[in-house]
Amino acid sequence: MEDCIILSSDVTCKAPAPVPNTTQTSSGNAFGSVIRYTCNSGTLLSGNLERRCVETGEYTGLPPVCGNLDPCASNPCANGGSCFGLENTYVCECSSNFQGVRCEIGS
């Protein structure tokens, strides 16, 4: 059985799927090429900002996730409650006659 030699010049990587809330820049799709991700304004990165094309024809690692920085963006407070964003969480100030973490309980 002969050993198989893969030349790096023979390797290309298929472009990965677009990642929501990011801008991608790439140096190409050949072996050693790099894709860089930049999170859009108002979003926060989770994961790596860079992936590299390797000998398997795949990009290294998992794509990043750029999520919403504003914990109040989903309007978590019910029944007219006001949301106040804190680091990685929020607090609801309930209108009269409502209570609970999300102002979900009528009094």
N, CA, C and O atoms as CSV, one atom per row, in Angstrom:
chain,resi,resn,atom,element,x,y,z
A,1,MET,N,N,0.838,-1.171,0.000
A,1,MET,CA,C,0.000,0.000,0.000
A,1,MET,C,C,0.889,1.243,0.000
A,1,MET,O,O,1.819,1.354,0.799
A,2,GLU,N,N,0.598,2.151,-0.884
A,2,GLU,CA,C,1.395,3.367,-0.973
A,2,GLU,C,C,0.821,4.445,-0.065
A,2,GLU,O,O,-0.388,4.527,0.153
A,3,ASP,N,N,1.727,5.272,0.458
A,3,ASP,CA,C,1.277,6.419,1.253
A,3,ASP,C,C,0.746,7.488,0.319
A,3,ASP,O,O,1.295,7.713,-0.760
A,4,CYS,N,N,-0.299,8.127,0.729
A,4,CYS,CA,C,-0.888,9.202,-0.059
A,4,CYS,C,C,-0.344,10.528,0.462
A,4,CYS,O,O,-0.353,10.782,1.666
A,5,ILE,N,N,0.118,11.353,-0.436
A,5,ILE,CA,C,0.635,12.661,-0.055
A,5,ILE,C,C,-0.313,13.719,-0.596
A,5,ILE,O,O,-0.589,13.777,-1.794
A,6,ILE,N,N,-0.799,14.540,0.297
A,6,ILE,CA,C,-1.674,15.635,-0.101
A,6,ILE,C,C,-0.851,16.906,-0.139
A,6,ILE,O,O,-0.248,17.301,0.859
A,7,LEU,N,N,-0.832,17.533,-1.283
A,7,LEU,CA,C,-0.122,18.794,-1.399
A,7,LEU,C,C,-1.046,19.915,-0.962
A,7,LEU,O,O,-2.221,19.952,-1.326
A,8,SER,N,N,-0.504,20.815,-0.185
A,8,SER,CA,C,-1.336,21.905,0.308
A,8,SER,C,C,-1.948,22.710,-0.833
A,8,SER,O,O,-3.009,23.312,-0.668
A,9,SER,N,N,-1.289,22.725,-1.982
A,9,SER,CA,C,-1.831,23.475,-3.122
A,9,SER,C,C,-3.077,22.804,-3.700
A,9,SER,O,O,-3.803,23.424,-4.477
A,10,ASP,N,N,-3.336,21.537,-3.331
A,10,ASP,CA,C,-4.501,20.809,-3.820
A,10,ASP,C,C,-5.727,20.993,-2.937
A,10,ASP,O,O,-6.821,20.565,-3.305
A,11,VAL,N,N,-5.561,21.621,-1.782
A,11,VAL,CA,C,-6.655,21.727,-0.813
A,11,VAL,C,C,-7.379,23.064,-0.958
A,11,VAL,O,O,-6.766,24.131,-0.960
A,12,THR,N,N,-8.707,22.968,-1.080
A,12,THR,CA,C,-9.546,24.158,-1.018
A,12,THR,C,C,-10.685,23.894,-0.040
A,12,THR,O,O,-11.144,22.760,0.103
A,13,CYS,N,N,-11.127,24.928,0.614
A,13,CYS,CA,C,-12.222,24.813,1.573
A,13,CYS,C,C,-13.478,25.454,0.990
A,13,CYS,O,O,-13.424,26.518,0.373
A,14,LYS,N,N,-14.585,24.795,1.198
A,14,LYS,CA,C,-15.873,25.344,0.779
A,14,LYS,C,C,-16.204,26.519,1.702
A,14,LYS,O,O,-15.986,26.443,2.911
A,15,ALA,N,N,-16.720,27.585,1.140
A,15,ALA,CA,C,-17.079,28.757,1.940
A,15,ALA,C,C,-18.109,28.366,2.999
A,15,ALA,O,O,-19.109,27.723,2.677
A,16,PRO,N,N,-17.878,28.743,4.251
A,16,PRO,CA,C,-18.846,28.410,5.296
A,16,PRO,C,C,-20.111,29.255,5.147
A,16,PRO,O,O,-20.108,30.299,4.494
A,17,ALA,N,N,-21.172,28.785,5.759
A,17,ALA,CA,C,-22.443,29.517,5.728
A,17,ALA,C,C,-22.276,30.883,6.397
A,17,ALA,O,O,-21.459,31.035,7.305
A,18,PRO,N,N,-23.038,31.860,5.957
A,18,PRO,CA,C,-22.974,33.181,6.598
A,18,PRO,C,C,-23.366,33.084,8.079
A,18,PRO,O,O,-24.201,32.264,8.459
A,19,VAL,N,N,-22.760,33.923,8.889
A,19,VAL,CA,C,-23.052,33.962,10.319
A,19,VAL,C,C,-23.863,35.231,10.602
A,19,VAL,O,O,-23.419,36.334,10.284
A,20,PRO,N,N,-25.052,35.078,11.201
A,20,PRO,CA,C,-25.878,36.254,11.474
A,20,PRO,C,C,-25.142,37.298,12.322
A,20,PRO,O,O,-24.336,36.948,13.184
A,21,ASN,N,N,-25.420,38.550,12.075
A,21,ASN,CA,C,-24.873,39.693,12.828
A,21,ASN,C,C,-23.373,39.864,12.675
A,21,ASN,O,O,-22.727,40.456,13.540
A,22,THR,N,N,-22.804,39.352,11.578
A,22,THR,CA,C,-21.363,39.508,11.350
A,22,THR,C,C,-21.076,39.985,9.934
A,22,THR,O,O,-21.919,39.904,9.041
A,23,THR,N,N,-19.864,40.484,9.763
A,23,THR,CA,C,-19.293,40.735,8.455
A,23,THR,C,C,-18.093,39.800,8.340
A,23,THR,O,O,-17.271,39.732,9.253
A,24,GLN,N,N,-17.988,39.081,7.223
A,24,GLN,CA,C,-16.883,38.148,7.009
A,24,GLN,C,C,-15.921,38.717,5.978
A,24,GLN,O,O,-16.339,39.270,4.960
A,25,THR,N,N,-14.633,38.577,6.252
A,25,THR,CA,C,-13.622,38.858,5.241
A,25,THR,C,C,-12.762,37.617,5.118
A,25,THR,O,O,-12.504,36.934,6.109
A,26,SER,N,N,-12.315,37.324,3.904
A,26,SER,CA,C,-11.562,36.100,3.657
A,26,SER,C,C,-10.347,36.394,2.790
A,26,SER,O,O,-10.371,37.268,1.923
A,27,SER,N,N,-9.288,35.639,3.048
A,27,SER,CA,C,-8.093,35.750,2.217
A,27,SER,C,C,-8.133,34.727,1.086
A,27,SER,O,O,-7.137,34.546,0.386
A,28,GLY,N,N,-9.268,34.056,0.896
A,28,GLY,CA,C,-9.427,33.063,-0.155
A,28,GLY,C,C,-9.991,31.770,0.400
A,28,GLY,O,O,-10.477,31.734,1.531
A,29,ASN,N,N,-9.930,30.703,-0.397
A,29,ASN,CA,C,-10.430,29.410,0.067
A,29,ASN,C,C,-9.382,28.303,-0.054
A,29,ASN,O,O,-9.715,27.123,0.060
A,30,ALA,N,N,-8.129,28.670,-0.284
A,30,ALA,CA,C,-7.043,27.689,-0.392
A,30,ALA,C,C,-6.506,27.343,0.995
A,30,ALA,O,O,-6.748,28.048,1.974
A,31,PHE,N,N,-5.774,26.239,1.045
A,31,PHE,CA,C,-5.125,25.809,2.290
A,31,PHE,C,C,-4.396,26.992,2.941
A,31,PHE,O,O,-3.634,27.700,2.283
A,32,GLY,N,N,-4.639,27.193,4.234
A,32,GLY,CA,C,-3.987,28.270,4.969
A,32,GLY,C,C,-4.745,29.590,4.950
A,32,GLY,O,O,-4.406,30.505,5.701
A,33,SER,N,N,-5.774,29.706,4.099
A,33,SER,CA,C,-6.563,30.929,4.042
A,33,SER,C,C,-7.311,31.136,5.363
A,33,SER,O,O,-7.613,30.188,6.087
A,34,VAL,N,N,-7.595,32.395,5.644
A,34,VAL,CA,C,-8.233,32.753,6.910
A,34,VAL,C,C,-9.522,33.518,6.644
A,34,VAL,O,O,-9.577,34.397,5.784
A,35,ILE,N,N,-10.559,33.167,7.402
A,35,ILE,CA,C,-11.798,33.949,7.413
A,35,ILE,C,C,-11.827,34.679,8.745
A,35,ILE,O,O,-11.631,34.083,9.804
A,36,ARG,N,N,-12.075,35.986,8.672
A,36,ARG,CA,C,-12.196,36.800,9.888
A,36,ARG,C,C,-13.626,37.313,9.978
A,36,ARG,O,O,-14.210,37.757,8.990
A,37,TYR,N,N,-14.175,37.240,11.191
A,37,TYR,CA,C,-15.534,37.698,11.446
A,37,TYR,C,C,-15.479,38.966,12.298
A,37,TYR,O,O,-14.682,39.066,13.231
A,38,THR,N,N,-16.324,39.916,11.970
A,38,THR,CA,C,-16.475,41.120,12.769
A,38,THR,C,C,-17.944,41.209,13.162
A,38,THR,O,O,-18.825,41.160,12.305
A,39,CYS,N,N,-18.206,41.340,14.465
A,39,CYS,CA,C,-19.585,41.466,14.923
A,39,CYS,C,C,-20.136,42.838,14.549
A,39,CYS,O,O,-19.436,43.846,14.638
A,40,ASN,N,N,-21.393,42.863,14.132
A,40,ASN,CA,C,-22.054,44.122,13.822
A,40,ASN,C,C,-22.211,44.956,15.092
A,40,ASN,O,O,-22.203,44.423,16.201
A,41,SER,N,N,-22.351,46.233,14.919
A,41,SER,CA,C,-22.536,47.161,16.030
A,41,SER,C,C,-23.733,46.724,16.875
A,41,SER,O,O,-24.771,46.337,16.338
A,42,GLY,N,N,-23.581,46.788,18.185
A,42,GLY,CA,C,-24.662,46.421,19.090
A,42,GLY,C,C,-24.733,44.952,19.414
A,42,GLY,O,O,-25.669,44.510,20.081
A,43,THR,N,N,-23.743,44.168,18.945
A,43,THR,CA,C,-23.725,42.737,19.252
A,43,THR,C,C,-22.422,42.370,19.960
A,43,THR,O,O,-21.425,43.089,19.883
A,44,LEU,N,N,-22.459,41.246,20.641
A,44,LEU,CA,C,-21.334,40.788,21.452
A,44,LEU,C,C,-20.871,39.428,20.953
A,44,LEU,O,O,-21.693,38.556,20.671
A,45,LEU,N,N,-19.565,39.243,20.843
A,45,LEU,CA,C,-18.976,38.002,20.330
A,45,LEU,C,C,-18.956,36.882,21.358
A,45,LEU,O,O,-18.669,37.093,22.536
A,46,SER,N,N,-19.267,35.691,20.878
A,46,SER,CA,C,-19.051,34.466,21.635
A,46,SER,C,C,-18.380,33.499,20.664
A,46,SER,O,O,-18.976,33.123,19.655
A,47,GLY,N,N,-17.157,33.098,20.958
A,47,GLY,CA,C,-16.433,32.200,20.064
A,47,GLY,C,C,-15.227,32.883,19.444
A,47,GLY,O,O,-14.797,33.947,19.889
A,48,ASN,N,N,-14.685,32.244,18.397
A,48,ASN,CA,C,-13.478,32.754,17.740
A,48,ASN,C,C,-13.817,33.707,16.605
A,48,ASN,O,O,-14.799,33.509,15.890
A,49,LEU,N,N,-13.003,34.735,16.444
A,49,LEU,CA,C,-13.183,35.685,15.353
A,49,LEU,C,C,-12.481,35.241,14.078
A,49,LEU,O,O,-12.614,35.887,13.039
A,50,GLU,N,N,-11.726,34.132,14.151
A,50,GLU,CA,C,-10.924,33.718,13.009
A,50,GLU,C,C,-10.997,32.208,12.835
A,50,GLU,O,O,-10.975,31.457,13.811
A,51,ARG,N,N,-11.086,31.763,11.558
A,51,ARG,CA,C,-11.040,30.340,11.223
A,51,ARG,C,C,-10.093,30.160,10.057
A,51,ARG,O,O,-10.001,31.031,9.193
A,52,ARG,N,N,-9.377,29.022,10.019
A,52,ARG,CA,C,-8.351,28.788,9.006
A,52,ARG,C,C,-8.692,27.525,8.205
A,52,ARG,O,O,-9.169,26.535,8.758
A,53,CYS,N,N,-8.435,27.580,6.879
A,53,CYS,CA,C,-8.616,26.426,5.992
A,53,CYS,C,C,-7.464,25.444,6.233
A,53,CYS,O,O,-6.293,25.807,6.121
A,54,VAL,N,N,-7.808,24.208,6.561
A,54,VAL,CA,C,-6.778,23.203,6.880
A,54,VAL,C,C,-6.808,22.059,5.862
A,54,VAL,O,O,-7.654,22.034,4.968
A,55,GLU,N,N,-5.887,21.128,6.007
A,55,GLU,CA,C,-5.665,20.060,5.035
A,55,GLU,C,C,-6.874,19.163,4.796
A,55,GLU,O,O,-6.926,18.478,3.775
A,56,THR,N,N,-7.832,19.147,5.689
A,56,THR,CA,C,-9.033,18.325,5.501
A,56,THR,C,C,-10.044,18.979,4.555
A,56,THR,O,O,-11.047,18.360,4.200
A,57,GLY,N,N,-9.784,20.231,4.144
A,57,GLY,CA,C,-10.728,20.952,3.301
A,57,GLY,C,C,-11.837,21.612,4.091
A,57,GLY,O,O,-12.844,22.044,3.530
A,58,GLU,N,N,-11.646,21.687,5.391
A,58,GLU,CA,C,-12.622,22.319,6.291
A,58,GLU,C,C,-11.963,23.504,6.980
A,58,GLU,O,O,-10.738,23.618,7.006
A,59,TYR,N,N,-12.785,24.382,7.534
A,59,TYR,CA,C,-12.266,25.483,8.347
A,59,TYR,C,C,-12.212,25.041,9.800
A,59,TYR,O,O,-13.072,24.292,10.264
A,60,THR,N,N,-11.202,25.507,10.512
A,60,THR,CA,C,-11.026,25.136,11.919
A,60,THR,C,C,-12.152,25.708,12.778
A,60,THR,O,O,-12.729,26.751,12.468
A,61,GLY,N,N,-12.441,25.007,13.848
A,61,GLY,CA,C,-13.366,25.502,14.867
A,61,GLY,C,C,-14.782,25.712,14.380
A,61,GLY,O,O,-15.143,25.399,13.246
A,62,LEU,N,N,-15.566,26.257,15.292
A,62,LEU,CA,C,-16.957,26.571,15.013
A,62,LEU,C,C,-17.083,28.053,14.688
A,62,LEU,O,O,-16.269,28.858,15.138
A,63,PRO,N,N,-18.093,28.417,13.912
A,63,PRO,CA,C,-18.270,29.839,13.644
A,63,PRO,C,C,-18.663,30.568,14.929
A,63,PRO,O,O,-19.245,29.971,15.834
A,64,PRO,N,N,-18.342,31.856,15.004
A,64,PRO,CA,C,-18.697,32.610,16.204
A,64,PRO,C,C,-20.199,32.901,16.234
A,64,PRO,O,O,-20.909,32.707,15.247
A,65,VAL,N,N,-20.648,33.361,17.367
A,65,VAL,CA,C,-22.016,33.842,17.519
A,65,VAL,C,C,-21.914,35.282,17.981
A,65,VAL,O,O,-21.215,35.578,18.950
A,66,CYS,N,N,-22.593,36.163,17.308
A,66,CYS,CA,C,-22.641,37.566,17.702
A,66,CYS,C,C,-24.068,37.870,18.127
A,66,CYS,O,O,-24.956,38.042,17.292
A,67,GLY,N,N,-24.274,37.933,19.429
A,67,GLY,CA,C,-25.612,38.128,19.980
A,67,GLY,C,C,-25.868,39.557,20.401
A,67,GLY,O,O,-24.960,40.388,20.439
A,68,ASN,N,N,-27.103,39.822,20.713
A,68,ASN,CA,C,-27.537,41.156,21.077
A,68,ASN,C,C,-26.943,41.596,22.408
A,68,ASN,O,O,-27.001,40.858,23.391
A,69,LEU,N,N,-26.375,42.791,22.440
A,69,LEU,CA,C,-25.825,43.355,23.674
A,69,LEU,C,C,-26.905,43.839,24.619
A,69,LEU,O,O,-26.698,43.865,25.832
A,70,ASP,N,N,-28.038,44.216,24.092
A,70,ASP,CA,C,-29.099,44.821,24.890
A,70,ASP,C,C,-30.037,43.751,25.430
A,70,ASP,O,O,-30.813,43.176,24.668
A,71,PRO,N,N,-29.980,43.468,26.751
A,71,PRO,CA,C,-30.856,42.429,27.301
A,71,PRO,C,C,-32.334,42.811,27.242
A,71,PRO,O,O,-33.197,41.955,27.437
A,72,CYS,N,N,-32.636,44.074,26.979
A,72,CYS,CA,C,-34.030,44.519,26.889
A,72,CYS,C,C,-34.561,44.490,25.460
A,72,CYS,O,O,-35.730,44.801,25.232
A,73,ALA,N,N,-33.722,44.122,24.496
A,73,ALA,CA,C,-34.118,44.162,23.094
A,73,ALA,C,C,-35.331,43.278,22.794
A,73,ALA,O,O,-36.104,43.583,21.886
A,74,SER,N,N,-35.503,42.207,23.532
A,74,SER,CA,C,-36.630,41.305,23.288
A,74,SER,C,C,-37.893,41.741,24.032
A,74,SER,O,O,-38.903,41.037,24.008
A,75,ASN,N,N,-37.839,42.894,24.688
A,75,ASN,CA,C,-38.980,43.408,25.467
A,75,ASN,C,C,-39.497,42.360,26.460
A,75,ASN,O,O,-40.642,41.922,26.358
A,76,PRO,N,N,-38.662,41.963,27.411
A,76,PRO,CA,C,-39.033,40.879,28.316
A,76,PRO,C,C,-40.083,41.243,29.371
A,76,PRO,O,O,-40.679,40.348,29.971
A,77,CYS,N,N,-40.319,42.527,29.608
A,77,CYS,CA,C,-41.259,42.955,30.651
A,77,CYS,C,C,-42.673,43.026,30.084
A,77,CYS,O,O,-42.928,43.709,29.093
A,78,ALA,N,N,-43.574,42.315,30.726
A,78,ALA,CA,C,-44.960,42.240,30.266
A,78,ALA,C,C,-45.808,43.355,30.867
A,78,ALA,O,O,-45.378,44.058,31.782
A,79,ASN,N,N,-46.996,43.501,30.348
A,79,ASN,CA,C,-48.030,44.373,30.914
A,79,ASN,C,C,-47.589,45.811,31.150
A,79,ASN,O,O,-47.924,46.412,32.171
A,80,GLY,N,N,-46.836,46.358,30.199
A,80,GLY,CA,C,-46.432,47.758,30.292
A,80,GLY,C,C,-45.264,48.028,31.210
A,80,GLY,O,O,-44.963,49.186,31.502
A,81,GLY,N,N,-44.593,46.973,31.677
A,81,GLY,CA,C,-43.427,47.159,32.542
A,81,GLY,C,C,-42.264,47.757,31.779
A,81,GLY,O,O,-42.154,47.573,30.567
A,82,SER,N,N,-41.391,48.475,32.480
A,82,SER,CA,C,-40.207,49.090,31.869
A,82,SER,C,C,-38.984,48.231,32.142
A,82,SER,O,O,-38.782,47.760,33.261
A,83,CYS,N,N,-38.178,48.033,31.121
A,83,CYS,CA,C,-36.977,47.208,31.238
A,83,CYS,C,C,-35.748,48.094,31.422
A,83,CYS,O,O,-35.585,49.107,30.742
A,84,PHE,N,N,-34.891,47.692,32.352
A,84,PHE,CA,C,-33.623,48.372,32.592
A,84,PHE,C,C,-32.515,47.338,32.462
A,84,PHE,O,O,-32.427,46.401,33.256
A,85,GLY,N,N,-31.665,47.522,31.447
A,85,GLY,CA,C,-30.593,46.572,31.183
A,85,GLY,C,C,-29.441,46.729,32.150
A,85,GLY,O,O,-29.012,47.840,32.462
A,86,LEU,N,N,-28.951,45.599,32.617
A,86,LEU,CA,C,-27.763,45.516,33.456
A,86,LEU,C,C,-26.779,44.624,32.723
A,86,LEU,O,O,-27.119,44.065,31.680
A,87,GLU,N,N,-25.578,44.477,33.237
A,87,GLU,CA,C,-24.599,43.612,32.587
A,87,GLU,C,C,-25.110,42.180,32.562
A,87,GLU,O,O,-25.257,41.550,33.609
A,88,ASN,N,N,-25.381,41.664,31.358
A,88,ASN,CA,C,-25.843,40.291,31.116
A,88,ASN,C,C,-27.209,39.957,31.694
A,88,ASN,O,O,-27.567,38.780,31.751
A,89,THR,N,N,-27.987,40.944,32.125
A,89,THR,CA,C,-29.319,40.673,32.652
A,89,THR,C,C,-30.164,41.938,32.556
A,89,THR,O,O,-29.734,42.937,31.980
A,90,TYR,N,N,-31.342,41.891,33.109
A,90,TYR,CA,C,-32.235,43.044,33.113
A,90,TYR,C,C,-33.087,43.027,34.367
A,90,TYR,O,O,-33.164,42.015,35.063
A,91,VAL,N,N,-33.728,44.152,34.653
A,91,VAL,CA,C,-34.679,44.281,35.754
A,91,VAL,C,C,-35.913,44.969,35.196
A,91,VAL,O,O,-35.809,45.953,34.464
A,92,CYS,N,N,-37.078,44.447,35.544
A,92,CYS,CA,C,-38.335,45.060,35.113
A,92,CYS,C,C,-38.912,45.905,36.235
A,92,CYS,O,O,-38.962,45.482,37.390
A,93,GLU,N,N,-39.346,47.100,35.880
A,93,GLU,CA,C,-40.105,47.933,36.808
A,93,GLU,C,C,-41.554,47.836,36.346
A,93,GLU,O,O,-41.905,48.273,35.250
A,94,CYS,N,N,-42.388,47.254,37.209
A,94,CYS,CA,C,-43.761,46.949,36.816
A,94,CYS,C,C,-44.681,48.146,37.006
A,94,CYS,O,O,-44.502,48.955,37.916
A,95,SER,N,N,-45.676,48.237,36.120
A,95,SER,CA,C,-46.708,49.251,36.290
A,95,SER,C,C,-47.632,48.793,37.419
A,95,SER,O,O,-47.590,47.639,37.843
A,96,SER,N,N,-48.466,49.718,37.897
A,96,SER,CA,C,-49.342,49.367,39.028
A,96,SER,C,C,-50.207,48.169,38.664
A,96,SER,O,O,-50.562,47.977,37.501
A,97,ASN,N,N,-50.533,47.384,39.645
A,97,ASN,CA,C,-51.360,46.177,39.530
A,97,ASN,C,C,-50.652,44.972,38.923
A,97,ASN,O,O,-51.293,43.960,38.638
A,98,PHE,N,N,-49.312,45.067,38.716
A,98,PHE,CA,C,-48.569,43.912,38.215
A,98,PHE,C,C,-47.292,43.729,39.019
A,98,PHE,O,O,-46.715,44.688,39.533
A,99,GLN,N,N,-46.864,42.471,39.117
A,99,GLN,CA,C,-45.629,42.147,39.828
A,99,GLN,C,C,-45.008,40.907,39.199
A,99,GLN,O,O,-45.532,40.356,38.231
A,100,GLY,N,N,-43.903,40.484,39.757
A,100,GLY,CA,C,-43.171,39.325,39.231
A,100,GLY,C,C,-41.912,39.796,38.512
A,100,GLY,O,O,-41.757,40.980,38.213
A,101,VAL,N,N,-41.026,38.862,38.243
A,101,VAL,CA,C,-39.746,39.166,37.601
A,101,VAL,C,C,-39.968,39.865,36.270
A,101,VAL,O,O,-39.218,40.773,35.914
A,102,ARG,N,N,-41.001,39.446,35.525
A,102,ARG,CA,C,-41.295,40.034,34.216
A,102,ARG,C,C,-42.629,40.777,34.201
A,102,ARG,O,O,-43.197,41.028,33.138
A,103,CYS,N,N,-43.122,41.125,35.386
A,103,CYS,CA,C,-44.410,41.831,35.497
A,103,CYS,C,C,-45.554,40.982,34.942
A,103,CYS,O,O,-46.523,41.502,34.388
A,104,GLU,N,N,-45.421,39.682,35.101
A,104,GLU,CA,C,-46.380,38.755,34.517
A,104,GLU,C,C,-47.548,38.395,35.439
A,104,GLU,O,O,-48.489,37.721,35.018
A,105,ILE,N,N,-47.486,38.844,36.694
A,105,ILE,CA,C,-48.505,38.466,37.676
A,105,ILE,C,C,-49.393,39.673,37.990
A,105,ILE,O,O,-48.910,40.705,38.455
A,106,GLY,N,N,-50.677,39.532,37.734
A,106,GLY,CA,C,-51.627,40.594,38.075
A,106,GLY,C,C,-51.952,40.540,39.555
A,106,GLY,O,O,-52.076,39.457,40.128
A,107,SER,N,N,-52.092,41.715,40.183
A,107,SER,CA,C,-52.401,41.709,41.630
A,107,SER,C,C,-53.839,42.034,41.897
A,107,SER,O,O,-54.260,42.069,43.053
